[in-house]
Amino acid sequence: MKSTSLLMMAGLYQPKADIWLKNFDINHEFQNSRNLSGRVPDFAWTRGRNLFWRVDEMACRQEKFIQDQGFFFLPTLDFPMYKGVAPLMSAKQVRIHHQRHHKAYIDKLNTLLVSTPLEGLPLDEVILRSARDPNYKAIFNNAAQHFNHCFFWKSLQPWGTNIPPDLLSALEKQYSSLDKFKEEFERAAVGLFGSGWVWLVYDPIGKNFEVKPLSNAGCPLADGQVPMLTLDVWEHAYYVDYENDRAKFVKGFWEVCDWHWAERQWKFATDQPYREMAYH
C-alpha cells in the first residue's frame, strides 16, 4: 500500500493543473512550470519582460514559434519524460507516444481548422461543435484525440497514489468494492475491439459513475459526461513495452493511476468542497 504522504514528502507527487484548452500563453506556461517545480508563483511573466528586454525578446520568440505551429500545442508532461511512468511505461514508450502520436494529432488538427468556423475556439468547443457534424468528422477525430491524450497524461502518476477516502466510499457504494470496479474497468479495456479508450466518467444526469469504453476517438465530452480517468488502449500506447499483451498493460494501470486527479474532476462536477493536496 503506497503512502501518499511519503510520496509528497519525497517530491514525487505534484498537484496537477487543469488541462489547458486555449491558445499557447507564455505566462500560463511560466506559472505552470513554477508549480511543477514546487515554487509558488509570486509574479507574472510580464514583470520580467518589462524589466529585462532580453527576457522579453526571448518570450516573444517563444510565443511566435509556438503560435506559428498552429492554435493548439503539445502540453508539457507532469512528470519527467526521461524516467517514463514507472512501473508501467518506459521512457521510450512515453517519448514515442507523446512526441510522435500525440503531436501528430495536434499538427493535423491545426491544419484542418484553418479557415473554418471552428478556428480560434477552445478545444472543448471544437469537440462539441464537431461531434455531430459529418462535415467536421476529421476535425472531431483529431480534436478529441488531443483532449483524450491530455487527459490520459493527467491520469498517470509514477508509482501511483492512494485513492482518497471520499472517492473510495463513493465507488464502493456503487460497485460494492474497489476490486469490483477495477474488474469491470479491466474487462471493458481488454474487451474493446480494435483501438479506443476506456473511461471512468461521472454522469451528471444519472448522478452515478460509469465505466465507458469508446472506440477510436470517442470522447465523453461529446456525450455531456464528466471524465475522471482514462486509459489509452490504442496499440501505440503499449506496444513498445508489452507488444500485443494488452491485458498486462491494463492490469498495470492501477500501479500508476492518479486517483487524486479523478477525485478532483468528480468533486468539481458535483460542487463538493475540494482541497488540493498540500505539502505540509
N, C-alpha and C positions, 0 to 999 in steps of 0.2 A: 504494500500500500504506500503510495507516494505521499510525501508530506509537502503540501503546497507552501506552507510557511518556510520550510527549508529551501524550496526552490526559489522563493522570493529573496531569502537572505543571501543565497548564493548568486543572485542576479540572473537566474536562468529564466525567470518569468517576467515579462513586461506587459502591463495593461495595454490593450490594443486600441488604436484609434478607429473610428468608423471608416468604412470604405469610402474613398473619395470619388464622387460621381461626376465631378465637373472638370473643367479645363485645368491644365497644369498651372499651379500657382507657387511661385518660389517661396513666398512667406509661409504657406502651408507646409511645404516640404521642409523648410528650415525648422519650424516648430516641431514637426513630427520627428525629425532626426534628433532633436534635443530630448524629446520624450523617450525615444528608444534608447538614448544613452543614459537615461535616468536623471538628467538635469532638468530642472524646472525652467520652462521658457519665461524669461523675465523681460524681454523686449522684442519688438517687431524687427524683422529683417530690414525693413525700410530705414530704421535708425542707423544701421551700419552703412547702408547705401548712401545716406545723406552725409555721413561723416567722412567716408573714405571713397573717393571717386574710383579707385581701382576695384574696390569691392562692388561698387555699383556697375562698373563696366563688366565685371565677371558675371554678375547676376543677369544683366541684360543679355549677354551672350548665351547663358544657360537657358534663359526663358525662350529666346529666339530659336535655339537649337531644338528644344523640345516641341515648341509650337509649330515649327516647320515640319515636324513629323506628322502632325495632324492634331485633331482636337483631344483625343484620348491618348494616354501614355501608359507605359509599363510601370506598375507600382513597385515601390521598394518593399522587400520582404521584411517581416517582423523578426526574423532570425537570420543568422549568418549563413549565406548560401554555401560557403565552402565547407561547412560542417554537416550539411544535409539536414534531415529531420530524423534524428536518432530516436529509437532504433528502427524506424520504418523505411526511410528513404535515404539513399546515399546522396552525396554531393553531386555526383554525375547525373543521377536521376532528376534531382531538383533543377540543376542547371539546364538540362535539355528541355524539361517541362516548362520552366519559367521563361528562359531566354529564347527558345525556339517556338514551341507550340503556342504558349500564351501570347507572345509577341506577334506571332503570325495573325492571330485573330484581331489584334488591335490594329495592325497595319492594314489589314483588309477592310476593317470597319471604317477607318478614317478615309480610305479611298472611296468606299461605297456611299458615304454620307455627303460627299461634295455635291453642291447644287441641288440637294433635295430639301423638302420642307423640314426634315428632321435634323439638318445640320445645325450645330450650336446648342442643341438641347442636352440636358443632363442625361446620364446613362440610363437611369430608371425610366425616364420619359421616353427615350428612344425605344426601350424594350416594350413598354406598354402600348405605344402607338404602332409599333411594327408587328406585334404578336398576332393580330387577327387580320392583317392586310397582306394578301398574297403578292402584292406588288413589292413588298418590302421583306420578303422571306429571307433573302440573303443578309440583309441588314439585321434582321432579328437574330439569325443564327450566330453572327459574329458578335453582336452586342451582348446577347445572352451568354455566349461563351466567355466574353471578357468579364462580365459580372460573376459568372459561376466560378471562374478561376480565382478572381479576387476573394470571393467568399471561401473558397477551398483553402487558400493560403492562410486566411484568418482562423480557420477551423483547426489548424495544426499548431502544435507546440512541442518542441523537442522534449522527449520523455514525459509528455502529457501533464495533466493536472488532476487533482481530486475533484469529484463532482460536488458542487455546493449543496448544502442540506435542503434548501428550498426547491431546487430543481430536482434533486433526488426524490424528495417526497412527492412532488407532482407527477413524475414519471412512474413511480411505484403505485400511485393511486390509479393511474390509467392502465398500466401494463402488469400490475401485481408485483413485479420486481424489476430491478435494473437488468438482470440477466435475461429476462423475457423480452425486454425491449431490445437488447443487443442481438438476441436471436432473430427477432423479426427484421431488424435492420440488415444483419448479415445475409439473411435469406433473400431479402429484396435485392441486395447488391450482387450476390452471386447469381441469382436467377434472372437478372436483367439481360435480355438478349441483345447482343451487339454492344454498341457504345452508349454511354449516358452517365447519369448522375443519380445518386441516392441521397435524399434529403430527410432531415428531421425538421418539420415545419410546425408552426402553430397556426391553426385555423381560427381567425377572429370571429367567424360566423358560428361555427360549431363549438367554439371555445374549448378545443381539445388539441392534442398533439396528433401528428400523422407522419408515418414513415412513407415517403413519397418517391418511388423510383420513376425517373423521367428519361426517356430516350433522347439521344443526340444532344441538342442544345436546350432541352427542357429547363425552364426556369420558373420557380414558384411565384415570382413577382407578377408574372403574366396571369396567374390564377388568383391574385389577391391574397395570397398566403404569406406568412412571415417566415423567412428562412432562419434556421437556428444553427444547423450543422450541415455540412455536405461532404460527400466522398466522391471523388472523380473515379469512375470505373471505365473510362476510355483506356485502351491498351497503352497509350503513350504515358499514362500516369504511373504504370508499374512494370512495364516490360523490361526495362534495363536491369532492375533488381530481381524480378520474380518471373521473368519470361511469361508463360501463359498461365501461371498459377494465381489466378485472381482471388481464390478463396483465402490463400495465405496472406495476401496483401490486405484483404478486407478484415481478416481476423486481427491483423497487427494495427489497424487503425486506432483501436482503443488505447494503445500504448502511447499515442501522440495526440489524442483528442483533447481539444481545449474546451472543457465544459464551462469555463467562465465566460467565454465568448458566447456560447449557446444561452447561458442564463441571462446574459446582458440583453440579447435580442428578445427573449421571452418576456423579461420584466418590462422593457421599454414598450413592447406591444400590448401589455396588459396593464399599463400605468401603475405598476408596483414600484415602490421605492427601491432604488438600486445604488449600492455603494461600490465604487470601483475598488479593486484590491489595492491596499496601501503597502508601503514599505516599512511600516512600524506596527 
